[in-house]
Amino acid sequence: MSWENLRQTYMSILSDEGFRPEIDSDGDIHFKYEGGHYYITDNCDDSYFFIVFPGFWTIDDVAELGRAIMAANNATAWTKAAKVYIPPHMKSASATVEVLIADPSDVRKILNRALRSIVTAVERFEKEMREED
């Protein structure tokens, strides 16, 4: 299935779930959830679903980077399905859920739980970062 067809499927699912998705200038799906900006990108295919909450935490210096790496590792280990990671530019933290699916329509069944998983991982990461300040 092409990205355009997948994108339409995911736009429809998001709309049915009460979100107001938009297609951004890169062709990705953008929507808001609990105040955050989330994206579904063309990394997806017929059997792989990827949702990202990019740059939810800004890393200000090398000392904070070390703490962020540890907090990301702990949040990822502690939370089901979600990953928190530091992108190569090392200036922020992002969170994802990446899952294998049998069919793109399966996203309807997992979307809300995937979003809650990201929120849980982000909260865990932020808690650890704030504790060490």
DABEL-V764400 format. One record per pair of residues at least 12 apart in sequence whose C-alpha atoms are under 10 Angstrom apart, sorted by the first residue. I is the first residue (numbers start at 0). J is the second residue. D is the distance in Angstrom with one decimal. If there is no record, write none. Layout:
BEGIN
<<I	J	D> <I	J	D>>
END
This chain:
BEGIN
<<0	44	7.1> <0	45	6.1> <0	46	9.9> <0	103	9.3> <1	41	9.3> <1	43	9.7> <1	44	7.8> <1	45	8.5> <2	26	9.4> <2	27	9.5> <2	40	8.8> <2	41	6.0> <2	42	8.7> <2	43	7.5> <2	44	7.2> <2	45	9.1> <3	26	8.9> <3	27	9.9> <3	41	8.8> <4	45	10.0> <4	103	10.0> <5	40	10.0> <5	41	8.6> <5	43	7.9> <5	44	7.4> <5	45	7.6> <5	48	9.9> <5	103	7.1> <5	104	9.3> <6	22	8.8> <6	26	8.8> <6	27	7.9> <6	28	7.1> <6	39	8.2> <6	40	8.4> <6	41	8.0> <6	43	9.0> <6	44	9.9> <6	103	9.9> <7	22	9.9> <7	28	9.4> <8	103	7.4> <8	104	7.3> <8	106	9.3> <8	107	9.7> <9	28	8.2> <9	39	8.2> <9	48	9.9> <9	103	7.9> <9	104	8.2> <9	106	7.7> <9	107	8.4> <9	110	9.8> <10	22	8.7> <10	28	7.3> <10	29	9.4> <10	30	9.6> <10	39	9.5> <11	107	9.6> <12	103	10.0> <12	104	8.1> <12	105	9.9> <12	106	7.7> <12	107	6.0> <12	108	9.7> <12	110	8.7> <13	28	9.7> <13	30	8.5> <13	106	9.5> <13	107	8.1> <13	110	8.4> <13	111	9.8> <14	30	9.9> <15	107	9.0> <16	107	8.3> <16	110	8.9> <16	111	8.6> <18	30	6.8> <18	31	7.4> <18	32	8.0> <19	31	7.7> <19	32	9.8> <20	37	9.6> <20	38	9.2> <20	39	9.9> <21	38	9.6> <22	38	9.4> <22	39	9.6> <22	40	10.0> <23	38	9.2> <25	40	8.9> <25	41	9.5> <26	39	9.7> <26	40	7.8> <26	41	8.0> <27	39	6.0> <27	40	4.8> <27	41	6.6> <27	42	9.6> <28	40	6.4> <28	41	8.9> <28	50	9.5> <29	50	9.9> <29	51	9.8> <29	52	10.0> <31	52	9.7> <32	52	9.6> <32	114	7.9> <32	115	9.7> <32	118	9.4> <33	114	9.5> <33	115	9.8> <33	118	8.7> <35	52	7.2> <35	53	9.0> <35	54	9.9> <35	55	7.8> <35	118	9.4> <36	51	8.7> <36	52	6.2> <36	53	7.6> <36	54	9.3> <36	55	8.7> <37	50	7.0> <37	51	5.7> <37	52	4.7> <37	53	7.1> <37	94	9.6> <37	95	9.3> <37	114	9.1> <38	50	5.7> <38	51	5.3> <38	52	6.6> <38	53	8.0> <38	95	9.5> <39	51	6.5> <39	52	9.3> <39	95	9.9> <42	97	9.9> <43	97	9.1> <43	98	9.7> <43	99	9.8> <43	103	9.2> <44	99	9.5> <44	100	9.4> <44	102	9.5> <44	103	8.0> <45	99	9.1> <45	100	7.6> <45	101	7.7> <45	102	6.2> <45	103	5.8> <45	104	9.5> <46	98	8.3> <46	99	5.5> <46	100	4.7> <46	101	5.6> <46	102	6.0> <46	103	6.8> <46	105	9.5> <47	97	7.2> <47	98	5.8> <47	99	4.6> <47	100	5.7> <47	101	8.4> <47	102	8.7> <47	103	8.1> <47	106	9.8> <48	96	8.0> <48	97	5.7> <48	98	5.4> <48	99	6.3> <48	100	6.9> <48	102	9.7> <48	103	7.7> <48	105	9.5> <48	106	7.5> <48	110	9.9> <49	95	7.0> <49	96	5.9> <49	97	4.6> <49	98	6.7> <49	99	9.0> <49	113	9.8> <50	81	9.7> <50	94	8.5> <50	95	5.6> <50	96	5.5> <50	97	6.7> <50	98	9.2> <50	110	9.2> <50	113	8.3> <50	114	8.4> <50	117	9.2> <51	81	9.6> <51	82	9.5> <51	83	9.7> <51	93	7.2> <51	94	5.8> <51	95	4.4> <51	96	6.7> <51	97	8.6> <51	114	9.3> <51	117	8.4> <52	83	9.4> <52	92	9.1> <52	93	5.7> <52	94	5.1> <52	95	6.2> <52	96	9.1> <52	114	9.3> <52	117	7.7> <52	118	9.2> <52	121	9.2> <53	83	9.7> <53	84	9.6> <53	85	9.8> <53	86	9.2> <53	91	8.2> <53	92	7.0> <53	93	4.3> <53	94	6.3> <53	95	8.1> <54	84	9.7> <54	85	8.8> <54	86	8.8> <54	90	8.4> <54	91	5.2> <54	92	5.2> <54	93	4.9> <54	94	8.1> <55	91	7.1> <55	92	6.0> <55	93	5.8> <55	94	7.8> <55	121	8.0> <55	125	9.5> <56	85	9.6> <56	90	8.5> <56	91	5.3> <56	92	5.1> <56	93	7.3> <56	94	9.8> <56	121	8.9> <56	124	9.2> <56	125	8.0> <56	128	9.7> <57	89	9.2> <57	90	6.0> <57	91	4.3> <57	92	6.6> <57	93	9.5> <58	85	9.2> <58	89	7.3> <58	90	4.8> <58	91	5.0> <58	92	7.4> <59	89	9.5> <59	90	6.9> <59	91	8.4> <60	89	9.4> <60	90	8.2> <61	89	9.2> <61	90	9.5> <63	90	9.8> <63	128	8.4> <63	131	9.5> <63	132	9.1> <64	85	8.6> <64	89	7.2> <64	90	7.8> <64	91	8.6> <64	92	9.4> <66	124	9.9> <66	127	8.5> <66	128	6.8> <66	131	7.9> <66	132	9.7> <67	83	9.6> <67	84	8.7> <67	85	7.7> <67	89	9.6> <67	91	8.7> <67	92	7.5> <67	124	7.8> <67	125	9.1> <67	127	8.6> <67	128	6.8> <68	83	9.0> <68	84	7.4> <68	85	6.8> <68	89	9.5> <68	92	8.8> <68	124	9.6> <69	84	9.9> <69	124	9.0> <69	127	8.9> <69	128	9.2> <70	83	8.5> <70	84	9.3> <70	92	9.9> <70	120	9.8> <70	121	9.7> <70	123	7.9> <70	124	5.2> <70	125	7.9> <70	126	8.7> <70	127	5.9> <70	128	6.6> <70	131	10.0> <71	83	4.9> <71	84	5.7> <71	85	7.5> <71	92	7.8> <71	93	9.0> <71	94	8.9> <71	120	8.4> <71	121	8.7> <71	123	8.7> <71	124	5.9> <71	125	9.2> <71	127	9.1> <71	128	9.5> <72	84	7.6> <72	85	9.7> <72	124	8.7> <73	120	9.0> <73	123	8.1> <73	124	7.5> <73	127	8.7> <74	94	9.7> <74	117	9.8> <74	119	8.4> <74	120	5.2> <74	121	7.3> <74	122	8.4> <74	123	5.5> <74	124	5.4> <74	125	9.1> <74	126	9.7> <74	127	8.7> <75	94	9.0> <75	95	9.7> <75	117	9.7> <75	119	9.9> <75	120	6.6> <75	121	9.3> <75	123	9.0> <75	124	8.7> <76	120	9.2> <77	119	9.4> <77	120	7.7> <77	123	8.3> <77	124	10.0> <78	116	6.8> <78	117	8.3> <78	118	9.7> <78	119	6.9> <78	120	5.7> <78	121	9.5> <78	123	8.4> <79	96	9.2> <79	112	10.0> <79	113	9.1> <79	116	6.6> <79	117	9.0> <79	119	9.0> <79	120	8.4> <80	95	8.5> <80	96	5.9> <80	97	7.2> <80	98	7.6> <80	112	9.5> <80	113	7.4> <80	116	6.7> <80	117	8.2> <80	120	9.3> <81	94	6.8> <81	95	5.5> <81	96	4.6> <81	97	7.3> <81	98	9.4> <81	113	7.5> <81	114	8.9> <81	115	9.2> <81	116	5.7> <81	117	5.4> <81	118	8.8> <81	119	8.4> <81	120	6.4> <81	121	9.1> <82	94	5.5> <82	95	5.3> <82	96	6.3> <82	97	8.2> <82	116	9.1> <82	117	7.6> <82	120	7.2> <82	121	9.1> <83	95	6.6> <83	96	9.1> <83	117	8.3> <83	120	6.8> <83	121	7.3> <83	123	9.8> <83	124	7.8> <92	121	9.1> <92	124	9.2> <93	117	9.6> <93	121	8.5> <94	116	9.6> <94	117	6.2> <94	118	8.7> <94	120	7.5> <94	121	7.0> <94	124	9.8> <95	113	8.7> <95	114	9.0> <95	116	8.9> <95	117	6.4> <95	118	9.9> <95	120	9.2> <95	121	9.8> <96	110	9.8> <96	112	9.9> <96	113	6.2> <96	114	7.9> <96	116	7.7> <96	117	6.7> <97	113	8.8> <98	113	9.1>>
END
